[in-house]
């Protein structure tokens, strides 16, 4: 049930302060409820301080475990706007919903239970595809991270599933003992430990949320196509903005440092030299970011090697070579040496950051890559800095 929302897998945002009063059926501390009519007569918002309610929440469903929020499958303009903001990295840390149990449609004791992350784009993708189906949705606390990334970080995992099942008293809500998990959540889950911990059996659903209806209609059986993970160019393109925006802040600080370093010379510091040599350096840095965040994802299937850092270094190297060979004479080529070192380093680093946005890697694989890639990138950066600053002094 992969939502394909990937906005990258950066650092897990820290838990944000929320109300200390848990909703009776959510088993979690959640935001304050909004005034809306109850769907169940006795249930009312005044009884559920701490239960998040938004446009997708229509009321409550009474269960033996207490009232549970009932949600719809409608994606409104507000949801589309939120999705667009996430694509551009705006407010990513707070784009989450309250963890707990939700009712979609009018589920009963025999209705299926689907497990997902509390990243709102993930939740929206799932409820949209479940239109017309009565189901329970168990939302885990993944701190606003999608399923694939959260599984790698351990927040979409065995302990959280067991804890959440017990917190919402799921055994009192449904008669069966089955949990349908997204396939991409498998790296963080031990099915037998889940069963031992809470008594529920894990069934892995399809990769994409779009296949969930057919999966349920076929008796919870997935076809080979449903198990196949794809990463076409269209999905790679939609991830580019968040990678570019994520680079803006460090790039701004780096640009300032470049302008300051560009002024270093025989006269200690020259403002004129800072501008004259600083702008080309900033353009070079922007080229490296473009190579790692745009060109590498676009060319991904055709670039050799598995490591994203190597792919990015190759792209940066090709960009650097085009600059290097555009200089005339040996003197010009020597002054282009910093570019030859810097572009592969920057492009490699940015491309490596894109690793977390793909379904091709594993946490252990990323850690292994970082252990050798970062030292190489650091050496290239040092060589670029030394050759560039040295160029400001006579006799270089």
N, C-alpha and C positions, 0 to 999 in steps of 0.2 A: 504494500500500500504506500509505496514511496510517493511523496507529494511532489517531487521534482522542484521544490522551491529553493533549492540550495542557494543560500546566500553566503556560502562560505562557512568554514568551521573555525572561526577565530577562538579566542579565549572565552571560556564559559563566563557569561556575565554573572556577577555576584548576586546572590539572592537579595531581592529588594524588600524593604519593610512592608508588611501588609498587616491587615487587621489581626488581632490576637484571638478573635472569636471565630472558631471554625464553624462552617455550615454543617448541620447535622449529618448530611449525607455525603459531604465532600471530604471529610477527614483531613482538612487542610486549612491554613489561615489564608483567607481570600479577601479581595477588595470588597468595598461596601456595596450592598444591593441597591438597585434603583426601584422606584415604585412602579410596579406593574401588577395587573390583576392576577390572582392565583387561578390555576386551572383546576384546582381540586377542592374548592370550598373552604375547608378548614385551614389550608396552607396559605400563608400570607407573607409578604416581604418583611413585616415587622418581626417575624419569628426567625428570620434568616440573616441576621447581621453577619457580614463576612462572606456572603455568597454572591459571587460576581454575576451581574446580570447586564446584558447588552442587547443589541438589536436582534441577535440570533437566539436569544432566550425568550421563550413565550410564556413561561409559567412554571408550574411544578407538577410532579407526579408523586402521589402518595405511594409509599412502599413500606414493607415491614421494617426496613432499615431507616425510615424517615423520608421526608420529602426530597425529591431529586429534581434539579432543573431540567426542563424540557426545551430542547433546541430545535430549530428548523434547518432546512437544507438550502435556504435562500442566500445567495451571494449578492449583497447590495453594493451600491456605489461606494459606501464607506469601506467595505472590505476590499474592493478593487483598489481604492486609493491607498489603503494600508499595504497592500501587496506591492504596489508601485514604489512606495516609500522604502520598503524592505529591499527592493532591487537596487536602490541607490544608497543603501546603508543608513537610512534615516531612522533613528529611534529603534534600532534592532534589539537592544538589550531589554526593552520594555514591551515588545510585541509578543505578548504571551497571554494565555488564559489561565484561570484558576485550575489547578489539578483537582481531580475528583471524578465522580460518576455523573454522566449526562444521559438523558433519554432523548432519542431521536424518534419522532413520530409518537406512536403509542405502544411501546414495547411491553411485553408481559414476562412472566417467569420463565418462558421457554425461548425468549428472544436471544439472539446472538450478542456476545460481548466483544467489541473490538477495542484494542489497546492502541493508543497513539501518544505522541509527545504534546507538550503544551505550547509549542511554537504555533502561533495563530494561523500562519499560512498552512501548516500541516493539518491543523484541525479543520480549517475551511475546506481544504482539498478533499478531506475524507467525508465531511458532512454533505458536501455538494454531490459527491458520487453516490451517496446513500439515499438520495431523494426517492421517496416512495417506499422505503424499507423501515420497518420498526426495529430499532436496535438500541443497545446500550453502548455508550462510548466511555471507556475508562481512560482518563487523561493522566499521564504520569508527570511528575515534576522534573522537567529536563532543563529548567531555567531558560526557557525561550530558545532552545536549540532543537533543530529538526532531528528526526529519528536516526538517520544514518550517522550524523556527527555525535549525537548524544550516546549512541551505542558504543562508539569508539571512546568516548570520554567516561563511560561507565554510569551516566545518569539515567539512560534508558537501559536498565539492567535488572537482574534477578532480584536484588534487595528492594529496589523501588517498586517492582511489580508486587512482590509479596506484601510489602508495607501498605501499598495503596489498596490492594484487595481487602486486606483486613480493616483498614481505616474506613472504607465505605461500606463495610459489612456486606460484601457482594454475595456471600453464601446465603444471605437472607432475602436477596432480591431475585435471584434466578434459581431454578431447580437443577439445571445442568452444571457441569464443572469444566467448561471449555473457555479458553481465552484465545481470540484470534489476534495474532501479532503480525505486524508488517515484516516481511522477509528481511529487510535491511536492518531490522533491530536484532537479528540473530547473533551478531558478534558479541553483544553485551548480555545475552541471556543464556542461562543453563536451564533447559526445560525440566529436567528431573529435579533440580533444586527448587524450582517454582512449585512443582507438584508437592514436594516434600514440605515446603514452607507454608502453602496456603490451600493445598488440596485441589488446585485447578490444573487442568491439562492444557498444554500449549499447542496451538495449531498455527502454523505459519501461512499467512495469506500471500497474495501476489506482490510483486515489486511495486506496481503502479496502482494508485487508487482507482483509476479508470476501469480496472479489471475486477473490482471487488464484487460487483453485482453478479457477474457471470460466475465468479468463484463460489458465491453463496448458492446460486441457482444449481450449480453442478455438484452440490453436496459437499462443499468445502474441499474440492479437488482442483489443484492448479495444473494447467497445461505447461509444457516446456516453455512456451512463449511467455507465459505469465511469470516464469522464473528468470527470464532473461533481462539483464540490466543493459540499458542503452544510454549513450551519451552523445546524441547527435549535435550537429553544429548549432541548431536552433537553441538547444539548452545551454550550450557553451557561451553563446552570444548573450543570453539574458543574465549570465553571471558576471560578465565583464564590468558593468557599471559599479557593482559593489566592490570589486577588486580595485578599480581605479579610484573610487572615493576613499576607500580604506588607505590608499597610498598618499592621499593629499596632505594629511597632517605631518607625517614624517618627512615627506618631500619638501614641505614648506620650511621645516627646520634645517633640512639638508641644504636647501637653496641658500638660506641665510649663511650657513657655514661656508658654502662655496664662495659666496661674494666676499666674505671676510678673508678667506684663504687666498682668494685671487689678488687681493691687494698687497700681499706679502711680497717683498722684493728688496733690491739693494738699498732703497730708502726706508726700510722697515715696513712702512705701509703707505700705499698710494690709492686714494679714492678713485682716481681715473683708471688705474690698472684694475681695481676691483670691478668696475663696470665693464671695462674692455675684455677682461679675461673671464669675468663671472658669468656673463650671459651665455657664451658658448658652453661653459661647464653645465649650466642649468639645462640648456637644450639637450646636451648629451645625457644628463640624468633622466629627463623626460623621455628621451628615446629608449633608454633602458627599461623604464616602467612600461612604455607602450609595447615593447618587445615581449616582456614577461606577462603582461595582463591582457593583451589583445592578440598579438601575432601568434604566440605560443598556443593559446587555446584554439585559435582558428585552424592552425596547422597540426593540431595534436595527433591525429591518426597517421600522418605522414612523416612525423619526426621520429628519428631512431631513438632507441634506448627506452627503458621503462621509467627511469628517474626523471621527474619533472624538472629538477634542477639542471640536469644534463640537457634536456630539451630546450630549456630557457637559455642556457649558456650557448647552445648552438645558434639559436636565433640572434642572441646578442652578438655572437662572433661574426655572423654574416653581416649584421648592421655595421659593426666596427670595421670589418674588412672593406665595406663599400666606402667608408669615410677615409680609412687609411690609404687606400689606393687612389683616392681622388687628389691627394697631395702630390705636388710635383717636386721632384728632386729628393735627395737624401735628407736635406735639412727639414723639409716639410714633413717627411715621413717620420722623422724623429719626434717632431712636435705632436704628431698624431699618436704616439705611443700610449699616452694616458687613455685615449679613447679605446685602444685595442685591449686594454686591461679592464677599464671601467664598465663598458657596455655588457660584456658577458657576465660580469659579477652582478650587476644590477638586474639584468633580465633573468638570470638564474635564480636570484633570491625571490623576485616577485613571482616567477613561475612556480617555485617551490611552495609558495603560500597558496597558490591555486589548487594544490594537491588536495586540500581538505574539502574542496567543493566538488570533487569527483567521486564516482562510485568504484574507482579502479584500485584504490589503495587501502591499506590497513594501518592501524595505529603503530604496530610494530615495524611495518615497512617504512612509514614516515620517519619514525625515530632513527632507524638504521640509516636512511638517506641523509638525515640532518647531521648525523655524526661525522660524515665525511664531506658533505657538501658545504657546510658553513665554514670550516677551516679553509677550504679552497677559495670560497668567495671572499673571505677575509684577506687572504694573501693577495688576490687580484686587486682588492680595494686598496691595500697598502701600496702595492706597486703603482697603481694609478695615481695615488696621492703624491708619492715621492717624485715620480717622473713629471707630474703636472706642476708641482710647486718648484721643482728644480728648473723648470723651463723659464721661470721669471728672472733667473740670475744669469749674468753674462758668462759666456764660455760653456753654456750647457750644450 
